[in-house]
């Protein structure tokens, strides 16, 4: 990263930035060309072999360009940002943007197990504001709708954060 003064390296701090992001820009390779698409997402931090690992989940139609691209090449990249504000000055080169962002790289896997799929959907729903009332432990999904929905997990291998504050 060129601007080391804006780099966020602490894993937990990067996750706190991701918590405030609502849209993930997913980058794939489709038919040999770059393809980027916005997706709603959720995430989970899991401890694997004593290391915190990030898993990002998104959902969509069970067929189409995204799914075809993942089947052809599961290597993906993503970015998400929040806190964006453009600030102008008298000179064109004195303009800037204030933001927080996360960029990640990893492998995407289409989830086939129904229980794992529902758990990933819970993660997406809860990240986007769905509320579980007291005593409720899971979200009830329409079985036919869930069967038609593709749910994808990205196991993140590389993760960076960046921040430009006022």
C-alpha positions in Angstrom: 0.0 0.0 0.0 1.5 3.3 -1.1 -0.1 5.5 1.7 1.1 3.7 4.8 -0.4 6.5 6.9 -3.9 5.4 5.9 -3.3 1.6 6.2 -5.3 -0.3 8.9 -3.4 -3.5 9.9 -5.2 -4.6 13.0 -7.6 -7.5 12.1 -10.2 -6.5 14.7 -10.2 -2.9 13.4 -10.6 -4.0 9.8 -13.6 -6.1 11.0 -15.1 -3.0 12.7 -14.8 -1.2 9.4 -16.5 -4.1 7.6 -19.3 -4.0 10.1 -20.3 -0.5 8.9 -20.3 -1.5 5.2 -23.6 -2.5 3.6 -22.6 -3.4 0.0 -19.7 -5.5 -1.2 -18.2 -5.1 -4.6 -17.3 -8.5 -5.8 -14.7 -9.0 -8.5 -14.7 -12.2 -10.6 -13.3 -13.4 -13.9 -16.1 -14.2 -16.4 -15.3 -15.7 -19.8 -11.7 -14.4 -19.4 -12.7 -10.8 -18.6 -13.0 -8.9 -15.3 -16.5 -8.8 -13.9 -17.5 -6.8 -10.9 -20.9 -6.8 -9.2 -22.5 -5.4 -6.0 -23.9 -7.9 -3.6 -25.5 -7.8 -0.1 -23.3 -9.7 2.3 -22.7 -10.9 5.8 -19.5 -12.1 7.4 -18.2 -14.3 10.2 -14.9 -14.5 12.0 -13.9 -18.0 12.9 -10.8 -19.3 14.7 -8.9 -21.9 12.7 -5.7 -23.4 14.1 -5.4 -20.5 16.6 -5.8 -17.8 13.9 -8.8 -15.5 13.2 -10.1 -16.1 9.7 -12.8 -14.1 7.9 -15.5 -15.7 5.9 -17.8 -13.5 3.7 -21.2 -14.8 2.5 -23.5 -13.5 -0.2 -26.5 -14.9 -2.0 -28.2 -14.7 -5.4 -29.9 -16.7 -8.1 -28.9 -20.3 -8.4 -27.8 -19.6 -12.0 -26.3 -16.8 -14.0 -23.1 -14.9 -14.7 -21.9 -14.8 -11.0 -22.4 -18.5 -10.4 -20.9 -19.5 -13.8 -17.8 -17.3 -13.1 -17.3 -18.9 -9.6 -17.6 -22.4 -11.1 -15.0 -21.5 -13.8 -12.6 -19.7 -11.4 -13.3 -19.5 -7.7 -10.5 -16.9 -7.1 -12.2 -13.6 -6.1 -11.5 -10.2 -4.8 -13.8 -7.8 -3.1 -14.0 -4.3 -1.6 -16.4 -2.6 0.7 -16.4 1.0 1.9 -18.2 3.3 4.3 -17.9 6.8 5.7 -17.5 8.4 2.2 -17.4 12.1 2.0 -15.9 14.2 -0.8 -14.2 17.4 0.4 -13.3 20.2 -2.1 -10.9 23.0 -2.1 -10.1 26.1 -4.2 -7.7 24.1 -6.4 -8.7 20.9 -8.2 -5.8 18.9 -6.8 -6.7 19.8 -3.2 -9.9 17.7 -3.3 -10.0 14.5 -1.4 -12.4 11.8 -0.1 -12.7 10.7 3.5 -13.5 7.0 3.8 -12.9 3.6 5.4 -12.5 0.6 3.2 -11.7 -3.1 3.3 -10.2 -5.1 0.4 -9.9 -8.9 0.4 -8.9 -11.8 -1.7 -10.0 -15.4 -1.4 -11.7 -18.5 -2.8 -15.4 -18.6 -3.3 -17.3 -21.9 -2.7 -21.0 -22.4 -3.5 -22.6 -23.9 -0.3 -24.6 -27.1 -1.0 -25.4 -28.3 2.5 -28.9 -27.0 3.5 -28.0 -26.4 7.2 -24.7 -24.6 6.3 -26.7 -22.6 3.7 -29.3 -21.5 6.2 -26.6 -20.5 8.7 -24.9 -18.4 6.1 -28.2 -16.8 5.2 -28.7 -16.0 8.9 -25.3 -14.2 8.9 -26.3 -12.2 5.8 -29.7 -11.3 7.2 -28.3 -10.3 10.7 -25.6 -8.1 9.1 -28.3 -6.3 7.1 -30.4 -5.5 10.1 -32.7 -8.4 10.6 -33.5 -8.8 14.2 -34.0 -12.0 16.1 -36.5 -11.6 19.0 -35.6 -13.0 22.4 -35.5 -16.8 22.5 -35.4 -17.2 18.7 -32.2 -18.9 17.7 -32.6 -19.1 13.9 -34.5 -17.6 11.0 -37.2 -19.7 9.3 -36.8 -19.7 5.5 -39.1 -21.0 2.9 -37.6 -24.3 1.9 -38.4 -23.9 -1.8 -37.0 -20.4 -2.0 -33.8 -21.5 -0.1 -33.3 -24.4 -2.4 -33.4 -22.1 -5.4 -31.0 -19.6 -3.8 -27.3 -19.9 -4.3 -25.3 -19.0 -1.2 -21.6 -18.5 -1.5 -18.8 -18.4 1.1 -15.5 -16.7 0.5 -12.7 -17.9 2.7 -10.6 -14.8 2.8 -6.8 -15.3 2.4 -5.7 -11.7 2.3 -7.3 -8.7 3.9 -6.4 -5.0 4.1 -8.0 -1.9 5.5 -7.6 1.7 4.7 -8.9 4.9 6.3 -8.7 8.6 5.4 -10.2 10.7 8.2 -10.8 14.4 8.6 
